[in-house]
Amino acid sequence: MNNSYQQKIIESYNNMATERDQVKLQDWKVKERSIFINKIKSDKYSRLLEIGAGTGKDSLYFKDEGLHPICTDISPEMVKICKEKGLDAQVMSFYHLEFPDNHFEAIWALNCLLHVPKESIRTVLQEMKRVLITGGLFYLGVYGGENHEGIWEEDPYNPKRFFSFYDDESIKELLSEFFYIEYFNVVSKEVVGGKYHFQSIILRK
């Protein structure tokens, strides 16, 4: 992603950090998260990286469940709120993760990689793969259902954000270049509420 897009994403989420922290997590997201943590516990994993952590709601849940999460987000205001919750949080871009190879047993990425342009997504996925142990688990959750990318002109955030979407077959084909797909679930538009359905995916390195 070029610097202007990236800076706008930072500004957008800085401006909305407090508001986003007050939003209740939807029941369907809670359900998908529980499926992932059950797989983590089944594998007896505990070292988890959350990218695009936002205000740390998911990492706080993982911590309460006995895992050892590290939060990363590109927004300093989001990271500040994570730290206020007692989480290990760092301002960091998922284009350049400042961790050693094979460092984490699991990765959680909810609604953050949809801000990556299609021309750059393989670079980011390779970075996810690099920091994950062999056999490690990677949860990717994004909205999708059609192939499209660009600025969302109706975005209530300021500045308006860039989004990239994939239809189900396209995202499966893309992810299969890097990982084995263990779980792929579509949450319908009716449940999600909006133009796009939700793609809930569990991958293994």
PyMOL commands that place a pseudoatom at each C-alpha (Angstrom):
pseudoatom trace, name=CA, resn=MET, resi=1, chain=A, elem=C, hetatm=0, pos=[0.000, 0.000, 0.000]
pseudoatom trace, name=CA, resn=ASN, resi=2, chain=A, elem=C, hetatm=0, pos=[1.367, 3.421, -0.856]
pseudoatom trace, name=CA, resn=ASN, resi=3, chain=A, elem=C, hetatm=0, pos=[2.055, 5.888, 1.915]
pseudoatom trace, name=CA, resn=SER, resi=4, chain=A, elem=C, hetatm=0, pos=[-0.960, 8.127, 1.218]
pseudoatom trace, name=CA, resn=TYR, resi=5, chain=A, elem=C, hetatm=0, pos=[-3.438, 5.222, 1.529]
pseudoatom trace, name=CA, resn=GLN, resi=6, chain=A, elem=C, hetatm=0, pos=[-1.686, 3.957, 4.629]
pseudoatom trace, name=CA, resn=GLN, resi=7, chain=A, elem=C, hetatm=0, pos=[-1.667, 7.376, 6.283]
pseudoatom trace, name=CA, resn=LYS, resi=8, chain=A, elem=C, hetatm=0, pos=[-5.395, 7.763, 5.614]
pseudoatom trace, name=CA, resn=ILE, resi=9, chain=A, elem=C, hetatm=0, pos=[-6.069, 4.387, 7.245]
pseudoatom trace, name=CA, resn=ILE, resi=10, chain=A, elem=C, hetatm=0, pos=[-4.084, 5.487, 10.307]
pseudoatom trace, name=CA, resn=GLU, resi=11, chain=A, elem=C, hetatm=0, pos=[-5.977, 8.780, 10.523]
pseudoatom trace, name=CA, resn=SER, resi=12, chain=A, elem=C, hetatm=0, pos=[-9.355, 7.082, 10.054]
pseudoatom trace, name=CA, resn=TYR, resi=13, chain=A, elem=C, hetatm=0, pos=[-8.828, 4.634, 12.889]
pseudoatom trace, name=CA, resn=ASN, resi=14, chain=A, elem=C, hetatm=0, pos=[-7.151, 7.162, 15.165]
pseudoatom trace, name=CA, resn=ASN, resi=15, chain=A, elem=C, hetatm=0, pos=[-10.245, 9.335, 14.810]
pseudoatom trace, name=CA, resn=MET, resi=16, chain=A, elem=C, hetatm=0, pos=[-12.629, 6.466, 15.597]
pseudoatom trace, name=CA, resn=ALA, resi=17, chain=A, elem=C, hetatm=0, pos=[-10.690, 4.598, 18.283]
pseudoatom trace, name=CA, resn=THR, resi=18, chain=A, elem=C, hetatm=0, pos=[-12.855, 5.615, 21.238]
pseudoatom trace, name=CA, resn=GLU, resi=19, chain=A, elem=C, hetatm=0, pos=[-16.103, 4.994, 19.346]
pseudoatom trace, name=CA, resn=ARG, resi=20, chain=A, elem=C, hetatm=0, pos=[-14.983, 1.573, 18.129]
pseudoatom trace, name=CA, resn=ASP, resi=21, chain=A, elem=C, hetatm=0, pos=[-14.055, 0.523, 21.650]
pseudoatom trace, name=CA, resn=GLN, resi=22, chain=A, elem=C, hetatm=0, pos=[-17.674, 1.038, 22.708]
pseudoatom trace, name=CA, resn=VAL, resi=23, chain=A, elem=C, hetatm=0, pos=[-19.166, -1.180, 19.983]
pseudoatom trace, name=CA, resn=LYS, resi=24, chain=A, elem=C, hetatm=0, pos=[-20.422, -4.591, 21.144]
pseudoatom trace, name=CA, resn=LEU, resi=25, chain=A, elem=C, hetatm=0, pos=[-19.058, -7.582, 19.245]
pseudoatom trace, name=CA, resn=GLN, resi=26, chain=A, elem=C, hetatm=0, pos=[-21.757, -9.211, 17.126]
pseudoatom trace, name=CA, resn=ASP, resi=27, chain=A, elem=C, hetatm=0, pos=[-22.879, -12.718, 18.101]
pseudoatom trace, name=CA, resn=TRP, resi=28, chain=A, elem=C, hetatm=0, pos=[-21.789, -14.223, 14.774]
pseudoatom trace, name=CA, resn=LYS, resi=29, chain=A, elem=C, hetatm=0, pos=[-18.250, -12.913, 15.293]
pseudoatom trace, name=CA, resn=VAL, resi=30, chain=A, elem=C, hetatm=0, pos=[-18.207, -14.398, 18.793]
pseudoatom trace, name=CA, resn=LYS, resi=31, chain=A, elem=C, hetatm=0, pos=[-19.193, -17.760, 17.311]
pseudoatom trace, name=CA, resn=GLU, resi=32, chain=A, elem=C, hetatm=0, pos=[-16.437, -17.724, 14.667]
pseudoatom trace, name=CA, resn=ARG, resi=33, chain=A, elem=C, hetatm=0, pos=[-13.881, -16.687, 17.271]
pseudoatom trace, name=CA, resn=SER, resi=34, chain=A, elem=C, hetatm=0, pos=[-14.870, -19.570, 19.530]
pseudoatom trace, name=CA, resn=ILE, resi=35, chain=A, elem=C, hetatm=0, pos=[-14.344, -22.047, 16.689]
pseudoatom trace, name=CA, resn=PHE, resi=36, chain=A, elem=C, hetatm=0, pos=[-10.802, -20.741, 16.249]
pseudoatom trace, name=CA, resn=ILE, resi=37, chain=A, elem=C, hetatm=0, pos=[-9.877, -20.817, 19.917]
pseudoatom trace, name=CA, resn=ASN, resi=38, chain=A, elem=C, hetatm=0, pos=[-11.140, -24.382, 20.193]
pseudoatom trace, name=CA, resn=LYS, resi=39, chain=A, elem=C, hetatm=0, pos=[-8.689, -25.347, 17.426]
pseudoatom trace, name=CA, resn=ILE, resi=40, chain=A, elem=C, hetatm=0, pos=[-5.874, -23.467, 19.179]
pseudoatom trace, name=CA, resn=LYS, resi=41, chain=A, elem=C, hetatm=0, pos=[-6.553, -25.266, 22.442]
pseudoatom trace, name=CA, resn=SER, resi=42, chain=A, elem=C, hetatm=0, pos=[-6.858, -28.604, 20.680]
pseudoatom trace, name=CA, resn=ASP, resi=43, chain=A, elem=C, hetatm=0, pos=[-3.336, -28.060, 19.331]
pseudoatom trace, name=CA, resn=LYS, resi=44, chain=A, elem=C, hetatm=0, pos=[-2.156, -26.866, 22.785]
pseudoatom trace, name=CA, resn=TYR, resi=45, chain=A, elem=C, hetatm=0, pos=[-0.953, -23.578, 21.305]
pseudoatom trace, name=CA, resn=SER, resi=46, chain=A, elem=C, hetatm=0, pos=[-0.675, -20.336, 23.306]
pseudoatom trace, name=CA, resn=ARG, resi=47, chain=A, elem=C, hetatm=0, pos=[1.568, -17.775, 21.528]
pseudoatom trace, name=CA, resn=LEU, resi=48, chain=A, elem=C, hetatm=0, pos=[-0.771, -15.662, 19.418]
pseudoatom trace, name=CA, resn=LEU, resi=49, chain=A, elem=C, hetatm=0, pos=[-0.239, -12.592, 17.267]
pseudoatom trace, name=CA, resn=GLU, resi=50, chain=A, elem=C, hetatm=0, pos=[-3.183, -10.339, 16.522]
pseudoatom trace, name=CA, resn=ILE, resi=51, chain=A, elem=C, hetatm=0, pos=[-2.727, -8.020, 13.571]
pseudoatom trace, name=CA, resn=GLY, resi=52, chain=A, elem=C, hetatm=0, pos=[-5.079, -5.098, 13.110]
pseudoatom trace, name=CA, resn=ALA, resi=53, chain=A, elem=C, hetatm=0, pos=[-5.952, -5.519, 16.768]
pseudoatom trace, name=CA, resn=GLY, resi=54, chain=A, elem=C, hetatm=0, pos=[-8.007, -2.351, 17.041]
pseudoatom trace, name=CA, resn=THR, resi=55, chain=A, elem=C, hetatm=0, pos=[-8.882, -1.694, 20.677]
pseudoatom trace, name=CA, resn=GLY, resi=56, chain=A, elem=C, hetatm=0, pos=[-7.868, -5.203, 21.732]
pseudoatom trace, name=CA, resn=LYS, resi=57, chain=A, elem=C, hetatm=0, pos=[-11.264, -6.778, 22.389]
pseudoatom trace, name=CA, resn=ASP, resi=58, chain=A, elem=C, hetatm=0, pos=[-10.290, -10.096, 20.841]
pseudoatom trace, name=CA, resn=SER, resi=59, chain=A, elem=C, hetatm=0, pos=[-6.810, -10.182, 22.374]
pseudoatom trace, name=CA, resn=LEU, resi=60, chain=A, elem=C, hetatm=0, pos=[-8.313, -9.480, 25.796]
pseudoatom trace, name=CA, resn=TYR, resi=61, chain=A, elem=C, hetatm=0, pos=[-10.616, -12.459, 25.264]
pseudoatom trace, name=CA, resn=PHE, resi=62, chain=A, elem=C, hetatm=0, pos=[-7.678, -14.636, 24.203]
pseudoatom trace, name=CA, resn=LYS, resi=63, chain=A, elem=C, hetatm=0, pos=[-5.712, -13.514, 27.252]
pseudoatom trace, name=CA, resn=ASP, resi=64, chain=A, elem=C, hetatm=0, pos=[-8.639, -14.350, 29.547]
pseudoatom trace, name=CA, resn=GLU, resi=65, chain=A, elem=C, hetatm=0, pos=[-8.721, -17.789, 27.903]
pseudoatom trace, name=CA, resn=GLY, resi=66, chain=A, elem=C, hetatm=0, pos=[-5.120, -18.417, 28.962]
pseudoatom trace, name=CA, resn=LEU, resi=67, chain=A, elem=C, hetatm=0, pos=[-3.290, -17.532, 25.745]
pseudoatom trace, name=CA, resn=HIS, resi=68, chain=A, elem=C, hetatm=0, pos=[-0.364, -15.138, 25.403]
pseudoatom trace, name=CA, resn=PRO, resi=69, chain=A, elem=C, hetatm=0, pos=[-1.410, -12.595, 22.767]
pseudoatom trace, name=CA, resn=ILE, resi=70, chain=A, elem=C, hetatm=0, pos=[0.635, -9.764, 21.299]
pseudoatom trace, name=CA, resn=CYS, resi=71, chain=A, elem=C, hetatm=0, pos=[-1.395, -6.994, 19.669]
pseudoatom trace, name=CA, resn=THR, resi=72, chain=A, elem=C, hetatm=0, pos=[-0.249, -4.999, 16.668]
pseudoatom trace, name=CA, resn=ASP, resi=73, chain=A, elem=C, hetatm=0, pos=[-2.064, -2.191, 14.917]
pseudoatom trace, name=CA, resn=ILE, resi=74, chain=A, elem=C, hetatm=0, pos=[-1.006, 0.647, 12.649]
pseudoatom trace, name=CA, resn=SER, resi=75, chain=A, elem=C, hetatm=0, pos=[-3.081, 3.150, 14.656]
pseudoatom trace, name=CA, resn=PRO, resi=76, chain=A, elem=C, hetatm=0, pos=[-1.312, 4.618, 17.710]
pseudoatom trace, name=CA, resn=GLU, resi=77, chain=A, elem=C, hetatm=0, pos=[-4.666, 5.499, 19.290]
pseudoatom trace, name=CA, resn=MET, resi=78, chain=A, elem=C, hetatm=0, pos=[-5.843, 1.891, 18.996]
pseudoatom trace, name=CA, resn=VAL, resi=79, chain=A, elem=C, hetatm=0, pos=[-2.608, 0.617, 20.527]
pseudoatom trace, name=CA, resn=LYS, resi=80, chain=A, elem=C, hetatm=0, pos=[-2.943, 3.108, 23.371]
pseudoatom trace, name=CA, resn=ILE, resi=81, chain=A, elem=C, hetatm=0, pos=[-6.346, 1.643, 24.272]
pseudoatom trace, name=CA, resn=CYS, resi=82, chain=A, elem=C, hetatm=0, pos=[-4.920, -1.894, 24.074]
pseudoatom trace, name=CA, resn=LYS, resi=83, chain=A, elem=C, hetatm=0, pos=[-2.189, -0.951, 26.524]
pseudoatom trace, name=CA, resn=GLU, resi=84, chain=A, elem=C, hetatm=0, pos=[-4.734, 0.620, 28.873]
pseudoatom trace, name=CA, resn=LYS, resi=85, chain=A, elem=C, hetatm=0, pos=[-6.349, -2.838, 29.030]
pseudoatom trace, name=CA, resn=GLY, resi=86, chain=A, elem=C, hetatm=0, pos=[-3.057, -4.384, 30.122]
pseudoatom trace, name=CA, resn=LEU, resi=87, chain=A, elem=C, hetatm=0, pos=[-2.301, -5.956, 26.753]
pseudoatom trace, name=CA, resn=ASP, resi=88, chain=A, elem=C, hetatm=0, pos=[1.123, -6.306, 25.152]
pseudoatom trace, name=CA, resn=ALA, resi=89, chain=A, elem=C, hetatm=0, pos=[0.559, -3.981, 22.199]
pseudoatom trace, name=CA, resn=GLN, resi=90, chain=A, elem=C, hetatm=0, pos=[2.797, -2.365, 19.578]
pseudoatom trace, name=CA, resn=VAL, resi=91, chain=A, elem=C, hetatm=0, pos=[2.316, 0.055, 16.708]
pseudoatom trace, name=CA, resn=MET, resi=92, chain=A, elem=C, hetatm=0, pos=[3.306, -2.001, 13.691]
pseudoatom trace, name=CA, resn=SER, resi=93, chain=A, elem=C, hetatm=0, pos=[2.423, -2.509, 10.037]
pseudoatom trace, name=CA, resn=PHE, resi=94, chain=A, elem=C, hetatm=0, pos=[1.624, -6.025, 8.881]
pseudoatom trace, name=CA, resn=TYR, resi=95, chain=A, elem=C, hetatm=0, pos=[3.740, -5.280, 5.805]
pseudoatom trace, name=CA, resn=HIS, resi=96, chain=A, elem=C, hetatm=0, pos=[6.810, -5.468, 8.044]
pseudoatom trace, name=CA, resn=LEU, resi=97, chain=A, elem=C, hetatm=0, pos=[6.286, -7.534, 11.194]
pseudoatom trace, name=CA, resn=GLU, resi=98, chain=A, elem=C, hetatm=0, pos=[9.142, -6.968, 13.621]
pseudoatom trace, name=CA, resn=PHE, resi=99, chain=A, elem=C, hetatm=0, pos=[9.290, -10.549, 14.860]
pseudoatom trace, name=CA, resn=PRO, resi=100, chain=A, elem=C, hetatm=0, pos=[11.622, -13.496, 14.133]
pseudoatom trace, name=CA, resn=ASP, resi=101, chain=A, elem=C, hetatm=0, pos=[10.721, -16.279, 11.711]
pseudoatom trace, name=CA, resn=ASN, resi=102, chain=A, elem=C, hetatm=0, pos=[8.554, -19.100, 13.109]
pseudoatom trace, name=CA, resn=HIS, resi=103, chain=A, elem=C, hetatm=0, pos=[7.752, -17.093, 16.232]
pseudoatom trace, name=CA, resn=PHE, resi=104, chain=A, elem=C, hetatm=0, pos=[3.990, -17.503, 16.741]
pseudoatom trace, name=CA, resn=GLU, resi=105, chain=A, elem=C, hetatm=0, pos=[1.777, -20.569, 17.025]
pseudoatom trace, name=CA, resn=ALA, resi=106, chain=A, elem=C, hetatm=0, pos=[-1.342, -18.699, 15.914]
pseudoatom trace, name=CA, resn=ILE, resi=107, chain=A, elem=C, hetatm=0, pos=[-2.334, -15.481, 14.142]
pseudoatom trace, name=CA, resn=TRP, resi=108, chain=A, elem=C, hetatm=0, pos=[-5.671, -13.673, 14.379]
pseudoatom trace, name=CA, resn=ALA, resi=109, chain=A, elem=C, hetatm=0, pos=[-6.576, -11.155, 11.655]
pseudoatom trace, name=CA, resn=LEU, resi=110, chain=A, elem=C, hetatm=0, pos=[-10.155, -9.888, 11.735]
pseudoatom trace, name=CA, resn=ASN, resi=111, chain=A, elem=C, hetatm=0, pos=[-11.224, -7.330, 9.132]
pseudoatom trace, name=CA, resn=CYS, resi=112, chain=A, elem=C, hetatm=0, pos=[-7.788, -5.822, 8.573]
pseudoatom trace, name=CA, resn=LEU, resi=113, chain=A, elem=C, hetatm=0, pos=[-6.377, -7.465, 5.444]
pseudoatom trace, name=CA, resn=LEU, resi=114, chain=A, elem=C, hetatm=0, pos=[-9.341, -6.069, 3.510]
pseudoatom trace, name=CA, resn=HIS, resi=115, chain=A, elem=C, hetatm=0, pos=[-7.424, -2.773, 3.543]
pseudoatom trace, name=CA, resn=VAL, resi=116, chain=A, elem=C, hetatm=0, pos=[-4.585, -4.319, 1.491]
pseudoatom trace, name=CA, resn=PRO, resi=117, chain=A, elem=C, hetatm=0, pos=[-4.579, -3.641, -2.273]
pseudoatom trace, name=CA, resn=LYS, resi=118, chain=A, elem=C, hetatm=0, pos=[-4.649, -6.780, -4.394]
pseudoatom trace, name=CA, resn=GLU, resi=119, chain=A, elem=C, hetatm=0, pos=[-1.242, -5.919, -5.838]
pseudoatom trace, name=CA, resn=SER, resi=120, chain=A, elem=C, hetatm=0, pos=[0.265, -6.122, -2.328]
pseudoatom trace, name=CA, resn=ILE, resi=121, chain=A, elem=C, hetatm=0, pos=[-1.686, -8.945, -0.667]
pseudoatom trace, name=CA, resn=ARG, resi=122, chain=A, elem=C, hetatm=0, pos=[0.851, -11.675, -1.450]
pseudoatom trace, name=CA, resn=THR, resi=123, chain=A, elem=C, hetatm=0, pos=[3.582, -9.674, 0.277]
pseudoatom trace, name=CA, resn=VAL, resi=124, chain=A, elem=C, hetatm=0, pos=[1.446, -9.478, 3.414]
pseudoatom trace, name=CA, resn=LEU, resi=125, chain=A, elem=C, hetatm=0, pos=[0.461, -13.148, 3.331]
pseudoatom trace, name=CA, resn=GLN, resi=126, chain=A, elem=C, hetatm=0, pos=[4.100, -14.129, 2.974]
pseudoatom trace, name=CA, resn=GLU, resi=127, chain=A, elem=C, hetatm=0, pos=[4.871, -12.045, 6.059]
pseudoatom trace, name=CA, resn=MET, resi=128, chain=A, elem=C, hetatm=0, pos=[2.123, -13.868, 7.985]
pseudoatom trace, name=CA, resn=LYS, resi=129, chain=A, elem=C, hetatm=0, pos=[3.575, -17.181, 6.893]
pseudoatom trace, name=CA, resn=ARG, resi=130, chain=A, elem=C, hetatm=0, pos=[7.099, -16.136, 7.854]
pseudoatom trace, name=CA, resn=VAL, resi=131, chain=A, elem=C, hetatm=0, pos=[6.332, -15.443, 11.529]
pseudoatom trace, name=CA, resn=LEU, resi=132, chain=A, elem=C, hetatm=0, pos=[4.119, -18.541, 11.967]
pseudoatom trace, name=CA, resn=ILE, resi=133, chain=A, elem=C, hetatm=0, pos=[5.521, -21.880, 13.061]
pseudoatom trace, name=CA, resn=THR, resi=134, chain=A, elem=C, hetatm=0, pos=[5.180, -24.893, 10.796]
pseudoatom trace, name=CA, resn=GLY, resi=135, chain=A, elem=C, hetatm=0, pos=[1.760, -26.320, 11.625]
pseudoatom trace, name=CA, resn=GLY, resi=136, chain=A, elem=C, hetatm=0, pos=[0.629, -22.992, 13.082]
pseudoatom trace, name=CA, resn=LEU, resi=137, chain=A, elem=C, hetatm=0, pos=[-2.924, -21.680, 12.713]
pseudoatom trace, name=CA, resn=PHE, resi=138, chain=A, elem=C, hetatm=0, pos=[-3.983, -18.447, 11.011]
pseudoatom trace, name=CA, resn=TYR, resi=139, chain=A, elem=C, hetatm=0, pos=[-7.504, -17.040, 11.295]
pseudoatom trace, name=CA, resn=LEU, resi=140, chain=A, elem=C, hetatm=0, pos=[-8.491, -14.649, 8.522]
pseudoatom trace, name=CA, resn=GLY, resi=141, chain=A, elem=C, hetatm=0, pos=[-11.876, -12.951, 8.630]
pseudoatom trace, name=CA, resn=VAL, resi=142, chain=A, elem=C, hetatm=0, pos=[-12.944, -10.505, 5.913]
pseudoatom trace, name=CA, resn=TYR, resi=143, chain=A, elem=C, hetatm=0, pos=[-16.039, -9.245, 4.159]
pseudoatom trace, name=CA, resn=GLY, resi=144, chain=A, elem=C, hetatm=0, pos=[-16.345, -10.368, 0.551]
pseudoatom trace, name=CA, resn=GLY, resi=145, chain=A, elem=C, hetatm=0, pos=[-18.431, -12.107, -2.054]
pseudoatom trace, name=CA, resn=GLU, resi=146, chain=A, elem=C, hetatm=0, pos=[-17.365, -10.149, -5.118]
pseudoatom trace, name=CA, resn=ASN, resi=147, chain=A, elem=C, hetatm=0, pos=[-14.097, -8.935, -6.603]
pseudoatom trace, name=CA, resn=HIS, resi=148, chain=A, elem=C, hetatm=0, pos=[-13.671, -5.220, -6.057]
pseudoatom trace, name=CA, resn=GLU, resi=149, chain=A, elem=C, hetatm=0, pos=[-11.256, -2.681, -4.597]
pseudoatom trace, name=CA, resn=GLY, resi=150, chain=A, elem=C, hetatm=0, pos=[-11.154, 1.061, -4.066]
pseudoatom trace, name=CA, resn=ILE, resi=151, chain=A, elem=C, hetatm=0, pos=[-12.113, 3.887, -1.742]
pseudoatom trace, name=CA, resn=TRP, resi=152, chain=A, elem=C, hetatm=0, pos=[-15.509, 3.385, -0.101]
pseudoatom trace, name=CA, resn=GLU, resi=153, chain=A, elem=C, hetatm=0, pos=[-17.220, 6.617, -1.078]
pseudoatom trace, name=CA, resn=GLU, resi=154, chain=A, elem=C, hetatm=0, pos=[-20.069, 6.144, 1.438]
pseudoatom trace, name=CA, resn=ASP, resi=155, chain=A, elem=C, hetatm=0, pos=[-17.633, 5.490, 4.271]
pseudoatom trace, name=CA, resn=PRO, resi=156, chain=A, elem=C, hetatm=0, pos=[-18.701, 7.360, 7.434]
pseudoatom trace, name=CA, resn=TYR, resi=157, chain=A, elem=C, hetatm=0, pos=[-15.051, 7.443, 8.549]
pseudoatom trace, name=CA, resn=ASN, resi=158, chain=A, elem=C, hetatm=0, pos=[-12.870, 10.445, 7.793]
pseudoatom trace, name=CA, resn=PRO, resi=159, chain=A, elem=C, hetatm=0, pos=[-10.697, 10.095, 5.780]
pseudoatom trace, name=CA, resn=LYS, resi=160, chain=A, elem=C, hetatm=0, pos=[-12.604, 7.510, 3.762]
pseudoatom trace, name=CA, resn=ARG, resi=161, chain=A, elem=C, hetatm=0, pos=[-10.967, 4.075, 3.798]
pseudoatom trace, name=CA, resn=PHE, resi=162, chain=A, elem=C, hetatm=0, pos=[-9.659, 1.817, 1.022]
pseudoatom trace, name=CA, resn=PHE, resi=163, chain=A, elem=C, hetatm=0, pos=[-11.156, -1.684, 0.820]
pseudoatom trace, name=CA, resn=SER, resi=164, chain=A, elem=C, hetatm=0, pos=[-10.360, -4.784, -1.214]
pseudoatom trace, name=CA, resn=PHE, resi=165, chain=A, elem=C, hetatm=0, pos=[-12.839, -7.664, -1.580]
pseudoatom trace, name=CA, resn=TYR, resi=166, chain=A, elem=C, hetatm=0, pos=[-12.703, -11.144, -3.111]
pseudoatom trace, name=CA, resn=ASP, resi=167, chain=A, elem=C, hetatm=0, pos=[-15.341, -13.618, -4.169]
pseudoatom trace, name=CA, resn=ASP, resi=168, chain=A, elem=C, hetatm=0, pos=[-15.169, -16.960, -2.385]
pseudoatom trace, name=CA, resn=GLU, resi=169, chain=A, elem=C, hetatm=0, pos=[-13.313, -18.874, -5.069]
pseudoatom trace, name=CA, resn=SER, resi=170, chain=A, elem=C, hetatm=0, pos=[-10.778, -16.095, -5.653]
pseudoatom trace, name=CA, resn=ILE, resi=171, chain=A, elem=C, hetatm=0, pos=[-9.833, -15.825, -1.997]
pseudoatom trace, name=CA, resn=LYS, resi=172, chain=A, elem=C, hetatm=0, pos=[-9.552, -19.618, -1.657]
pseudoatom trace, name=CA, resn=GLU, resi=173, chain=A, elem=C, hetatm=0, pos=[-7.262, -19.732, -4.681]
pseudoatom trace, name=CA, resn=LEU, resi=174, chain=A, elem=C, hetatm=0, pos=[-5.132, -16.898, -3.306]
pseudoatom trace, name=CA, resn=LEU, resi=175, chain=A, elem=C, hetatm=0, pos=[-4.777, -18.322, 0.206]
pseudoatom trace, name=CA, resn=SER, resi=176, chain=A, elem=C, hetatm=0, pos=[-3.995, -21.807, -1.100]
pseudoatom trace, name=CA, resn=GLU, resi=177, chain=A, elem=C, hetatm=0, pos=[-0.754, -20.410, -2.532]
pseudoatom trace, name=CA, resn=PHE, resi=178, chain=A, elem=C, hetatm=0, pos=[0.505, -19.957, 1.044]
pseudoatom trace, name=CA, resn=PHE, resi=179, chain=A, elem=C, hetatm=0, pos=[-1.551, -22.100, 3.422]
pseudoatom trace, name=CA, resn=TYR, resi=180, chain=A, elem=C, hetatm=0, pos=[-3.756, -25.148, 3.745]
pseudoatom trace, name=CA, resn=ILE, resi=181, chain=A, elem=C, hetatm=0, pos=[-7.411, -24.180, 4.212]
pseudoatom trace, name=CA, resn=GLU, resi=182, chain=A, elem=C, hetatm=0, pos=[-8.842, -26.094, 7.165]
pseudoatom trace, name=CA, resn=TYR, resi=183, chain=A, elem=C, hetatm=0, pos=[-12.113, -24.200, 7.550]
pseudoatom trace, name=CA, resn=PHE, resi=184, chain=A, elem=C, hetatm=0, pos=[-14.075, -21.900, 5.274]
pseudoatom trace, name=CA, resn=ASN, resi=185, chain=A, elem=C, hetatm=0, pos=[-17.438, -20.551, 6.385]
pseudoatom trace, name=CA, resn=VAL, resi=186, chain=A, elem=C, hetatm=0, pos=[-19.624, -17.900, 4.809]
pseudoatom trace, name=CA, resn=VAL, resi=187, chain=A, elem=C, hetatm=0, pos=[-21.786, -15.811, 7.132]
pseudoatom trace, name=CA, resn=SER, resi=188, chain=A, elem=C, hetatm=0, pos=[-24.661, -14.549, 5.015]
pseudoatom trace, name=CA, resn=LYS, resi=189, chain=A, elem=C, hetatm=0, pos=[-25.492, -10.922, 4.236]
pseudoatom trace, name=CA, resn=GLU, resi=190, chain=A, elem=C, hetatm=0, pos=[-28.731, -11.358, 6.158]
pseudoatom trace, name=CA, resn=VAL, resi=191, chain=A, elem=C, hetatm=0, pos=[-26.843, -12.243, 9.331]
pseudoatom trace, name=CA, resn=VAL, resi=192, chain=A, elem=C, hetatm=0, pos=[-24.021, -9.745, 8.806]
pseudoatom trace, name=CA, resn=GLY, resi=193, chain=A, elem=C, hetatm=0, pos=[-26.219, -6.898, 7.614]
pseudoatom trace, name=CA, resn=GLY, resi=194, chain=A, elem=C, hetatm=0, pos=[-24.800, -5.053, 4.627]
pseudoatom trace, name=CA, resn=LYS, resi=195, chain=A, elem=C, hetatm=0, pos=[-23.722, -5.405, 1.013]
pseudoatom trace, name=CA, resn=TYR, resi=196, chain=A, elem=C, hetatm=0, pos=[-21.157, -8.164, 1.560]
pseudoatom trace, name=CA, resn=HIS, resi=197, chain=A, elem=C, hetatm=0, pos=[-21.166, -11.523, 3.277]
pseudoatom trace, name=CA, resn=PHE, resi=198, chain=A, elem=C, hetatm=0, pos=[-18.366, -12.532, 5.648]
pseudoatom trace, name=CA, resn=GLN, resi=199, chain=A, elem=C, hetatm=0, pos=[-15.627, -15.044, 4.902]
pseudoatom trace, name=CA, resn=SER, resi=200, chain=A, elem=C, hetatm=0, pos=[-14.410, -16.837, 8.047]
pseudoatom trace, name=CA, resn=ILE, resi=201, chain=A, elem=C, hetatm=0, pos=[-11.274, -18.832, 7.276]
pseudoatom trace, name=CA, resn=ILE, resi=202, chain=A, elem=C, hetatm=0, pos=[-8.892, -20.948, 9.335]
pseudoatom trace, name=CA, resn=LEU, resi=203, chain=A, elem=C, hetatm=0, pos=[-5.576, -21.672, 7.652]
pseudoatom trace, name=CA, resn=ARG, resi=204, chain=A, elem=C, hetatm=0, pos=[-2.621, -23.852, 8.599]
pseudoatom trace, name=CA, resn=LYS, resi=205, chain=A, elem=C, hetatm=0, pos=[1.003, -23.416, 7.606]
for i in range(1, 205): cmd.bond("trace and resi %d" % i, "trace and resi %d" % (i + 1))
show_as sticks, trace
zoom trace
